[in-house]
Amino acid sequence: MANQEEQSVWELGIYQFSELDELRGGVDGIDNVPLRQLANRTLYLKDQLGSKAPVIHNHDEAYSPLDHDHDGVYASPAYVDSKETPVGAIMAWPTEVEPNGWLPCEGAAVDREAYSNLFALIQSNYGDGNGETTFNLPDYRGYFLRGWDNGSGTDPDAASRADRGDGTTGDRVGTIQEDDVGPHDHSYTDPRLGDTADGVDPHSGYNGVKEYPTVNGGTTAQNSGLESRPINKSVLFVIKY
């Protein structure tokens, strides 16, 4: 007795025995045809998936080069990977633990050799790490992401965008803008004093010249949050390596 010899091919069908088939074993025996077809399909699917099985980490092993324990959660909740996902792709992830094949966009310095494909793409755009063996990931914590203006004029302050991490500023991918409030004004009603009880106009001055009260400048009471923002939900931004 021996194991089936498997081939990584997709069998178009699985043979079904007929009543006239004679039982016959061996490598080419009809008994083994459907088994071999199923085994070939299984190997083919396995090769297509590659090493995409979820990885479970325990407290005795290093979780990741970034040394994040995410409040003690060490099990990767799922995996996301495919041959169609390009290195450097950014994705919003709905848990606090990044999927296999991705790194959290938290600005950490990671190894250039271990993540060579990602380093070849973004290089030191978001920070030079230690200048020799590491480079920085983009840091998207707390940020809303905005499409690159690229000269469209949609972002009126594109030219003043701040350093992305390597000294690059202005209308370039990865540059930063601090929060701001656009130009606006507030209308108000000019306060006037009412008539006195005896009917004398309080604005009347000497010789019939009208006098108006002078109101000193001041600041209205603050009744707001710490920033201007739309309604939102937080996600973990991750980058494919």
Buried (B, 14 or more C-beta within 10 A) or exposed (E): EEEBEBEEEEBEEEBEEEEEEEEEEEEEEBEBBBEBBBBBBEBBEBEEEEEBEEEEBEEEEEBBBBEBEBEEBBEBEEBBBEEEEEBBEEBEBEEEBBBBBBBBBBBBBBEBEEBEEBBEBBEBBBBBBEEEEBBBBBBBEEEEEEEBBEEEEEBEEBEEBEEBBBEBEEBBEBBEBEEEEEEEEEEEEEEEEEEEEEEEEEEEEEEEEEEEEEEEEEEEEEEEEEEEEEEEEEEBBBBBB
